[in-house]
Amino acid sequence: MIRKYVYGTPFDTEAVVGAYDLGADQPPWLTVSASGRRFSCPLEEEDQVYGLGEQVRGINKRGWRYVSWCSDDPYHLETARSLYAAHNFLIVTGPTRTFGLFVEHPGRVTFDIGDTKRDLLTIETEGEGVALYLVEGGGPWEIARSFRKLIGRSYIPPRWAFGYGQSRWSYFSADEVRQVAAGYREAGIPLDMIYLDIDYMEGYKDFTVNTEAFPDLAALSAELKEEGIRLVPIIDAGVKVEEGYPVYEEGVSKGYFCQNEDGTPFTAAVWPGWVHFPDVLNPEARAWFGDWYRVLLDQGIEGFWNDMNEPAIFYSRARMEELAGEKEKRMASGKTEPEALASMREEMGTLSNRLEDYRSFWHNTPAGPMRHDAVHNLYGGSMTRAAGEAFARYAPDKRILLFSRSSYIGSHRYGGIWTGDNYSWWSHLLLNLQQMPGLNMCGFLYTGADLGGFGADTTEDLLLRWMSLGLFLPLMRNHSTLGVRRQELYRYPDSRAAFRLMVGLRYRLLPYLYSEFMKAALRDDLYARPLAFVYPEDDMARQVEDQLFIGESIMIAPVYTQNAKGRYVYLPERMKLVRFRTLERWDEEILEKGHHYISVALDEVVFFLREGHLAPLSAGGACVEQVTAEDLTLLSFGDGAAYEFYWDDGVSTDYTDPAHITWLRAGSPKEAFHEHPGN
Ligand code: MIG
């Protein structure tokens, strides 16, 4: 049951596509301020809070103040209030009440979840105009599903996007890309994607290619595709200001860029130098920007990642001019240039992502002109939407890979997200796990973190442990920044066999992982499930913050501390431990409900099977296209174990043909494979 309450005149973010009732009487436990911007309700001692998508801290979000304000935060510290996304949905669940709240509002929103006062939840929007959706009925898992139904089906990528991807800022030339492909091939480690960071472009100009470094992108793309590898280029939000560059010229002549108060395009500095931001909140401009992706699609590219779309601003031209004036002023009053600059250190330290800049430019939205800060959180997701809508026009029957850095609820229908610039820190390995369920609740299923960590030098053991988590997550990409230790798996000869096992196991598990993803997407369900949702009656399970269910059959409990030889794992019921030592050899052991210390060597993968469930294993492959659903091996626990298996062609958008579903039963995989529901 979903009821909508309206305060003021909300901006339609188009997040909601499903059915709801207009609420008449507000629930008595919800206090709303006269301004219609502040909502609070008491939290009971036992209440837990879930959701909020891309944020720091635990799966249970209680005890911190989070702010939805899409931000290019390069640290992701425990004390961060905001990351790149605005995911304004949470679930409160406790002994007397379980409900979900979605705050539809495109500007800044603060969620004080028992931070200021341990027993109080307060949600406050900065601007006016709020639509509040109250979701009730059932436990937290049902609430999550009802909400997902309200916001519409999550983005589904092509199956090859469930392969393993290697990224780096940057692979600077076609030859470097070929070396990466060869490195993986020679090491015998599967690979499906190589990512191109900003240096494939000419002068960081979107939809251009640096033809000195990449003389023939179409040919390179075709050559790699022969080996089952796709190139996935980055697209940045800012369009370079440069005479003769058609994206710039068209955008200016059509008025498709975000504008200053006086109607001139807003100018900021990002990687290319001065840029304008396409006004993706204007449907016409959005269609125009989306169409530009065809330049790369026409060269055989089938996937993209959208970056810098909070939008990230190094500094604005207006601010630079202001500072230049200030410097002149100080020099006129007797300071030398270095003295003037030294005295302005404070001003110059706060140049990037300034609120004043976000308050200075405008969008042309269907609801009329909107100042950026009032709709800030919609920008990145609308860039994703621009691409997603264009793909649907260009190739309606084909799936194209797309994920973004910034996002809002609603943009989950157009693309996935990655979680941005994490660090090669053990704490960020755990954060990766803890972010997954909240992201899924907010609609983001195709998602993952930079495996191995983006910033700082990784270590071999961190990379190993991170890969053994990453192999279970939909977006499995290893990415790292300029200048840090290389993270390509083939560069670690001592761990070659272990990486072959970890990535290889991803491909062996693909039938299960893909099937679970597709069922979650098509049924508005979670792919990554907190134990609290699966065992809501189990007090211990409700507290588990470092284990997850991946679909219905598999529970994971990764090691996330350095030098640990294993870890404690809580089993809410009897489970079967599965320990992979090589791709072909694994041990199984049945463990009783309760706490167990489980040893996990650096070169092993350990997971748990739920009783009465099974997971199909393929024979593996060097790329996803080689993985077939023939001759599946069934990992199962319990004689009656059965599994609803989803498998389609992995490329087209015909998702709902009933022939995609077969039932697998422990003991007779072959027969089971041909047994359709209802037979
Ligand atoms: O200011 O394109 O999060 O993945 O490698 C940094 C360079 C810009 C930020 C992205 C990161 C990417 C990097 N980008």
Residues whose N, C-alpha, C, O or C-beta is under 5 A from the ligand:
A	BS01	MIG	W169 D197 I198 D307 G420 D421
